[in-house]
């Protein structure tokens, strides 16, 4: 991959260049991302950093959209089964040859506690997977 992709913006596609600064953790099977008010599944998280995530969804997300979601953890982490975050869509495009969309999100207005929960979860996942962040 050359670091460029097509992004969905109100029906138009625009190119963008990869700007991620933190190494991401991959989640093969995905983690459910749900609307905390309705419990409705929004999509599957496929990779995560302490500052953002990639989501697979059945519908496109408008670039700039801000939403609050719960990330459901695969197993309880210190008694928690979810991490709540507020995020903003940075890019979205239809997956090539697929019937779903991929979207990139940046976490916004993240509290110290939320960031600590994300970093702790990522560290534990990396240790379980036998990888560490450089």
Buried (B, 14 or more C-beta within 10 A) or exposed (E): EEEEBBBBBEEEEEEBEEEBEEEBBEBEEBBBBBEEEEEEEBBBBBBBBBBBBBBBBEEBBEBEEEBEBBBBBBEEBEEEEBBEBBBBBBBBBBEEEEEBBBBBBBBBEBEEEBBEBBBBBBBBBBEEEEEEEE
